[in-house]
Every structure is written in C-alpha cells, then in structure tokens.
Amino acid sequence: MTKEEIKDLTSMPEVLSRYGIRVSRGMCSCPFHGTDRHPSMQVFKDGFKCHTCGEYGDIFGFVMKYEGVDFKDAFKILGGTYKVLPKKERIRQKSAFEKAKEERVRAEESEKKFKRQIGRTLSGLRIAVKICEPMGDLWSYAQQNLPYIEYVWEEKYVKGSEVNGLDVYRKCREIDKRLGIG
C-alpha cells in the first residue's frame, strides 16, 4: 500500500485503538506528556493535536513519536509496502513527476497572467466610464462591456467557477486595444 492508500483506509481513532488508547467524544489522554486528569489530545479523522504539550501530526507522525521510529518504519507498521523498481522505471517516474511539476508551474503562471489581464481590462473600463464624456463612443463601449468583465471576474475569482479562458482573454485584448491600453 502507498502512503495515500494508508491514509484513506486508516483513521486516527483506529490507530489509537491499536495502541489501547480510548477515544471519547473526539478527545483522549495524551500518551506523550504523562498522565492527564482530563483528556487533552483532540483526535481528528486524519490526525491529532494535544492542547497541553503541543504535539500534533497525522497517523504516521503519531506512530513515529509513540514507537520512537522513523517514517520508513512507521510506514511499514501501518501496512505500507515498498516496491523495488527497475532503474528504467524509476527514471521514467522521475521524469513524469518533473514534467507534471513543470506543467503545474506553467499553469500557475498562465493563471496569474490571465488574472492580471482581466484586472487591467476591468480597471480600464471603470476609468473609461468615469473620465470619458457621457454618451460618447468610448463611454458607451465601456458601459457595454463592463458588466461582462465584472461577471467574468466574479465567476472566476469570487465564486471559483470555470470560464472559457481563451474567449475571455481574446475579449479582454480586444477591449484593451479599443481603450488604448493594450
């Protein structure tokens, strides 16, 4: 089993019960700082936090601390298995991981650029509405496009919904050219 599989299949209360630690209403006596008159360790589905000694962690952290072992041994205690992969497979997995990381970085940069573009267009439209002569061509154009860009901003960055990025980006570029800021 992998680390993720163990975390999905094993909860913190289950780990504590293996060691004979009784959990009641999400609390138990902390085994790390001596005896408790009142339970001080809060138990979550995937971890723990002692409000007296400050110890905290996930199921692996608990086993490591309780047993006095490193992660590798805690992983084995919780049922994990290590696969010995051939060198070619390790290299392939490493390059796949690196490609995924590069893709994530590219996606984050693209998202930042998209957000700056929408923000710049939104600011330009708001300024045009304020400073242009009412009922003029540029003022009317800004009034016409401002609700759409505000809607896109709210959907994407307030509600977290998906929008068609390419269409919005093209529309923003078109508006910026018309306003003279692009």
C-alpha positions as CSV (number, residue, x, y, z in Angstrom):
1,M,0.0,0.0,0.0
2,T,1.1,3.5,-0.7
3,K,1.0,6.4,1.8
4,E,-2.1,7.8,0.3
5,E,-3.9,4.4,0.4
6,I,-3.0,4.0,4.1
7,K,-4.3,7.5,4.9
8,D,-7.5,6.7,3.0
9,L,-8.1,3.4,4.7
10,T,-6.8,4.1,8.3
11,S,-8.2,6.8,10.6
12,M,-6.6,8.3,13.6
13,P,-9.1,6.7,16.1
14,E,-8.3,3.3,14.6
15,V,-4.6,3.8,15.1
16,L,-5.2,4.9,18.7
17,S,-7.3,1.9,19.4
18,R,-4.5,-0.4,18.2
19,Y,-2.4,1.0,21.0
20,G,-5.2,0.7,23.6
21,I,-5.9,4.4,23.8
22,R,-9.6,5.1,24.3
23,V,-11.1,8.0,22.4
24,S,-14.3,9.6,23.8
25,R,-16.1,12.4,22.0
26,G,-13.0,13.2,19.9
27,M,-10.7,13.5,22.9
28,C,-8.2,11.2,24.7
29,S,-5.4,11.3,27.2
30,C,-2.2,12.3,25.6
31,P,0.4,9.5,25.8
32,F,3.3,11.9,25.2
33,H,3.4,14.1,28.3
34,G,2.4,11.8,31.2
35,T,-0.9,11.4,32.9
36,D,-3.9,13.6,32.3
37,R,-6.7,14.2,34.8
38,H,-8.8,15.3,31.8
39,P,-8.2,14.3,28.2
40,S,-6.1,16.9,26.4
41,M,-5.5,15.4,23.0
42,Q,-8.0,16.2,20.3
43,V,-8.4,13.4,17.8
44,F,-9.5,14.1,14.2
45,K,-10.2,11.6,11.4
46,D,-6.7,12.1,9.9
47,G,-4.6,13.4,12.8
48,F,-4.3,14.6,16.4
49,K,-3.4,17.7,18.4
50,C,-2.5,17.8,22.2
51,H,-3.6,21.1,23.7
52,T,-1.3,20.6,26.7
53,C,2.1,19.6,25.3
54,G,1.5,20.8,21.7
55,E,2.2,17.6,19.9
56,Y,0.4,17.2,16.6
57,G,0.5,15.3,13.4
58,D,-1.1,12.6,11.2
59,I,-1.2,8.9,11.7
60,F,2.4,8.5,10.6
61,G,3.6,11.2,13.0
62,F,1.8,9.5,15.9
63,V,3.3,6.1,15.2
64,M,6.8,7.7,14.7
65,K,6.5,9.5,18.0
66,Y,4.8,6.7,20.0
67,E,7.1,3.9,18.7
68,G,10.3,6.1,18.5
69,V,10.9,5.1,14.9
70,D,11.5,6.9,11.6
71,F,9.0,7.4,8.8
72,K,10.1,4.2,7.0
73,D,9.4,2.0,9.9
74,A,6.1,3.8,10.8
75,F,5.0,3.3,7.1
76,K,5.7,-0.4,7.5
77,I,3.9,-0.6,10.9
78,L,0.8,0.9,9.3
79,G,0.9,-1.7,6.5
80,G,2.8,0.1,3.8
81,T,5.0,-1.7,1.3
82,Y,7.9,-0.5,-0.7
83,K,8.2,-1.5,-4.3
84,V,11.7,-2.1,-5.7
85,L,11.5,-0.7,-9.2
86,P,14.0,-1.3,-12.0
87,K,16.2,1.7,-12.8
88,K,14.5,2.5,-16.1
89,E,11.1,2.6,-14.3
90,R,12.5,4.9,-11.6
91,I,13.9,7.2,-14.2
92,R,10.6,7.2,-16.1
93,Q,8.6,8.0,-12.9
94,K,11.0,10.8,-12.0
95,S,10.8,12.4,-15.4
96,A,7.0,12.1,-15.3
97,F,7.0,13.8,-11.9
98,E,9.2,16.6,-13.2
99,K,7.0,17.1,-16.3
100,A,3.9,17.3,-14.1
101,K,5.7,19.8,-11.9
102,E,6.7,21.9,-14.9
103,E,3.1,21.8,-16.2
104,R,1.8,22.9,-12.8
105,V,4.2,25.9,-12.8
106,R,3.2,26.8,-16.4
107,A,-0.5,26.6,-15.4
108,E,0.1,28.8,-12.4
109,E,1.9,31.4,-14.5
110,S,-0.8,31.3,-17.1
111,E,-3.4,31.8,-14.4
112,K,-1.5,34.8,-13.0
113,K,-1.2,36.3,-16.4
114,F,-4.9,35.8,-17.1
115,K,-5.9,37.4,-13.7
116,R,-3.7,40.4,-14.5
117,Q,-5.2,40.7,-17.9
118,I,-8.8,40.7,-16.6
119,G,-7.9,43.1,-13.8
120,R,-6.3,45.5,-16.2
121,T,-9.2,45.4,-18.5
122,L,-11.7,45.9,-15.7
123,S,-9.7,48.9,-14.4
124,G,-9.5,50.4,-17.9
125,L,-13.3,50.0,-18.4
126,R,-14.0,51.6,-15.0
127,I,-11.7,54.5,-15.7
128,A,-13.3,55.0,-19.2
129,V,-16.7,55.1,-17.6
130,K,-15.6,57.8,-15.1
131,I,-13.5,60.1,-17.3
132,C,-15.0,59.8,-20.8
133,E,-17.7,62.1,-22.0
134,P,-21.1,60.6,-21.2
135,M,-22.8,59.2,-24.3
136,G,-19.5,59.4,-26.2
137,D,-18.3,56.4,-28.3
138,L,-15.7,55.2,-25.8
139,W,-18.0,55.8,-22.8
140,S,-20.8,53.7,-24.5
141,Y,-18.3,51.0,-25.4
142,A,-17.0,50.8,-21.8
143,Q,-20.6,50.8,-20.4
144,Q,-21.5,48.0,-22.8
145,N,-18.5,45.7,-21.9
146,L,-18.1,46.5,-18.2
147,P,-20.9,44.2,-16.9
148,Y,-19.5,41.2,-18.9
149,I,-15.9,41.6,-17.5
150,E,-17.3,42.2,-14.0
151,Y,-19.4,39.0,-14.4
152,V,-16.3,37.0,-15.5
153,W,-14.3,38.3,-12.6
154,E,-17.0,37.4,-10.1
155,E,-17.5,33.9,-11.6
156,K,-13.8,33.1,-11.7
157,Y,-12.3,34.8,-8.7
158,V,-15.2,35.2,-6.3
159,K,-17.3,32.1,-6.9
160,G,-14.4,30.0,-8.2
161,S,-16.3,28.8,-11.3
162,E,-14.7,27.9,-14.6
163,V,-14.9,30.3,-17.5
164,N,-13.7,29.9,-21.1
165,G,-10.3,31.5,-20.6
166,L,-9.4,31.8,-24.3
167,D,-12.6,33.6,-25.2
168,V,-12.3,35.9,-22.2
169,Y,-8.6,36.6,-22.9
170,R,-9.4,37.5,-26.5
171,K,-12.3,39.7,-25.5
172,C,-10.0,41.5,-22.9
173,R,-7.3,42.1,-25.5
174,E,-9.9,43.5,-27.9
175,I,-11.3,45.8,-25.2
176,D,-7.8,46.9,-24.3
177,K,-6.9,47.8,-27.9
178,R,-10.1,49.8,-28.2
179,L,-9.4,51.6,-24.9
180,G,-5.8,52.2,-26.0
181,I,-4.3,50.4,-23.0
182,G,-3.2,47.2,-24.8
